[in-house]
Amino acid sequence: MIEESYLIKLIRECNELRKNTGFVKLNTDTLKISYMSKKNQEFIGYLQGYYEMFRRKKYKINESDSLRANCKKYLKIFREKDGTVRQIENYVNGRIDVIHQAFTAQNKFYLFPYTAMGGSYPTYTYVTVYSDSGISEEYMVNRNQIVYMKYEPVGNDNEIAYSSVNYIEGGKYPVLEKRNGIIRLDTLQYDETEYSSWLANKLPN
């Protein structure tokens, strides 16, 4: 069970870091650039965990070194030589809509949102949490809302237990949506075992 007190702690921790982390003008000449067509899928391309990989496979979304000439909605991803993401630019109608810049604190990898001019942008911060076994948690935070995902080994090296919750601190219905399921690592197949929602529209499948 995912405790509400833990979710509130993550929201406040993330918002505090976001408030105190400024935009950095990168020297992109030394960075490797790749692209990702979003195919109208929201919230894709920023997280690195198993459910994200399942979604990318489901919608046949991959990074590539180039884009189709007519592609207008895509991500431009900047990486270090070792593959570490430094910045992600989100393009809509061929123009930058939002820039996410990477920040690392202990075992957490953050992507904070900024405008093209480096100001604060009102959208989600993305967070990936690493442990000895790989990625253990991921979440998206925007003001008092968190979409939290947890990955746990189930005793089978090829399976990961997945659970998620969409939570709004102080909301009339704080828990908007919950999912539980199993992800197979060899095929990136997701089998949902439990789902409940108080939302008119579901989270992305």
C-alpha positions in Angstrom: 0.0 0.0 0.0 1.3 3.5 -0.9 0.9 5.8 2.1 -0.6 9.3 1.5 2.0 10.7 3.9 4.8 9.4 1.7 3.2 11.0 -1.4 2.9 14.3 0.4 6.5 14.2 1.4 7.6 13.6 -2.2 5.4 16.4 -3.5 6.9 18.9 -1.0 10.5 17.7 -1.5 10.1 17.9 -5.3 8.5 21.4 -5.2 11.2 22.7 -2.9 14.0 21.5 -5.2 12.2 22.8 -8.2 11.9 26.3 -6.6 15.7 26.3 -5.8 17.0 24.9 -9.1 17.7 27.4 -11.8 18.0 27.0 -15.6 21.5 26.4 -17.0 22.6 27.4 -20.5 24.2 24.3 -21.9 27.0 24.0 -24.3 25.3 21.6 -26.6 28.3 21.3 -29.0 29.6 18.5 -26.8 26.3 16.6 -26.4 24.8 13.8 -28.5 21.4 14.7 -29.9 18.5 12.3 -30.6 14.8 12.7 -31.4 11.5 11.1 -30.4 8.2 11.5 -32.2 5.5 11.5 -29.5 2.7 10.2 -31.8 0.2 12.2 -29.7 1.1 10.3 -26.5 1.2 12.6 -23.4 3.8 12.2 -20.7 6.0 9.9 -22.8 9.8 10.2 -23.3 10.7 11.6 -19.9 10.7 8.6 -17.5 13.0 5.6 -17.8 11.3 2.8 -15.9 9.6 -0.4 -17.0 6.1 1.0 -17.5 7.5 3.7 -19.7 9.3 1.1 -21.8 6.0 -0.9 -22.1 4.3 2.2 -23.4 7.0 3.0 -25.9 6.8 -0.5 -27.3 3.0 -0.4 -27.4 2.9 2.8 -29.4 6.1 2.0 -31.4 7.9 5.0 -30.1 11.7 5.0 -30.4 14.6 7.5 -30.3 16.4 8.1 -33.6 19.2 10.3 -35.0 16.8 12.1 -37.3 13.2 13.2 -37.8 10.7 13.0 -40.7 10.6 16.4 -42.4 6.9 16.8 -41.6 7.1 15.9 -37.9 5.9 18.8 -35.8 5.4 17.2 -32.3 8.6 15.7 -31.0 11.2 15.6 -28.3 14.8 16.7 -28.9 17.0 14.9 -26.4 20.5 16.0 -25.4 22.9 13.4 -23.8 26.4 13.1 -22.4 28.7 10.7 -24.1 27.9 8.1 -21.4 24.2 8.3 -22.3 23.1 10.5 -19.4 20.3 12.8 -20.3 21.0 16.5 -19.8 18.1 18.2 -21.4 14.8 17.4 -23.3 13.2 20.0 -25.5 9.5 19.4 -26.3 8.4 20.8 -29.7 4.8 21.6 -30.7 4.0 22.7 -34.2 7.8 22.9 -34.8 8.5 25.3 -31.9 9.8 24.7 -28.4 7.0 24.5 -25.9 8.9 23.4 -22.8 12.5 22.5 -21.9 13.2 19.9 -19.1 16.7 20.0 -17.6 18.3 17.2 -15.6 19.3 17.5 -12.0 20.6 14.7 -9.8 20.3 14.5 -6.0 21.6 11.3 -4.3 19.8 8.4 -6.1 17.1 10.6 -7.7 17.2 11.9 -11.3 15.0 15.0 -11.8 13.8 16.7 -15.0 12.7 20.3 -14.1 10.5 22.3 -16.6 11.5 25.7 -18.0 10.3 28.0 -20.8 12.5 28.5 -23.9 13.9 31.6 -22.2 14.7 29.8 -19.0 11.8 30.8 -16.8 9.6 28.5 -14.7 7.1 26.5 -16.8 3.8 25.3 -15.2 3.9 21.6 -15.9 5.2 18.3 -14.5 8.6 17.6 -13.0 9.7 14.0 -13.7 11.6 12.0 -11.2 13.3 8.6 -11.5 14.6 6.8 -8.4 17.4 4.3 -8.6 18.3 1.5 -6.2 20.7 -1.5 -6.2 18.2 -3.5 -8.2 17.6 -0.8 -10.8 14.7 1.7 -11.0 12.5 1.3 -7.9 10.2 4.4 -8.2 9.2 7.1 -10.6 6.8 10.0 -10.3 5.5 13.2 -11.9 4.8 16.2 -9.7 2.9 19.4 -10.6 2.1 21.7 -7.7 0.0 19.5 -5.3 -0.5 16.6 -7.7 1.7 13.5 -8.0 1.5 10.5 -10.3 3.5 7.9 -8.5 4.8 4.6 -9.8 6.5 1.8 -7.9 8.5 -1.2 -9.1 9.1 -4.3 -7.0 10.7 -7.7 -7.8 8.3 -10.6 -7.3 10.8 -13.4 -7.0 10.9 -14.1 -10.7 13.8 -12.5 -12.4 11.7 -11.8 -15.5 8.8 -10.1 -13.7 8.3 -6.8 -11.9 5.2 -5.8 -9.8 4.0 -2.4 -10.8 1.7 -0.1 -8.8 0.7 3.5 -9.4 -1.5 6.2 -7.9 -2.6 9.6 -9.1 -3.0 11.7 -6.0 -3.9 15.3 -5.3 -3.0 16.7 -1.8 -6.0 18.4 -0.4 -8.3 17.3 -3.2 -12.0 16.5 -2.6 -11.1 13.0 -3.9 -7.3 12.8 -3.2 -6.8 9.4 -4.8 -7.9 9.9 -8.4 -6.7 6.6 -9.9 -4.9 3.4 -8.9 -3.3 0.6 -11.0 -1.6 -2.7 -10.1 -0.1 -5.2 -12.4 2.9 -7.3 -13.6 5.4 -6.3 -16.2 7.4 -9.0 -18.0 10.9 -7.8 -18.7 11.7 -10.0 -21.7 8.7 -9.0 -23.7 7.7 -5.7 -22.0 4.2 -7.1 -21.6 2.0 -5.5 -19.0 -0.9 -7.5 -17.3 -3.1 -5.3 -15.2 -4.6 -7.0 -12.1 -6.4 -4.0 -10.5 -7.7 -0.7 -11.7 -9.9 2.0 -10.1 -10.5 5.5 -11.2 -12.4 8.7 -10.1 -11.3 10.5 -13.3 -13.3 11.3 -16.3 -10.2 10.5 -18.4 -7.7 7.8 -17.6 -4.0 8.2 -17.4 -2.2 7.1 -20.6 -2.3 3.4 -21.2 
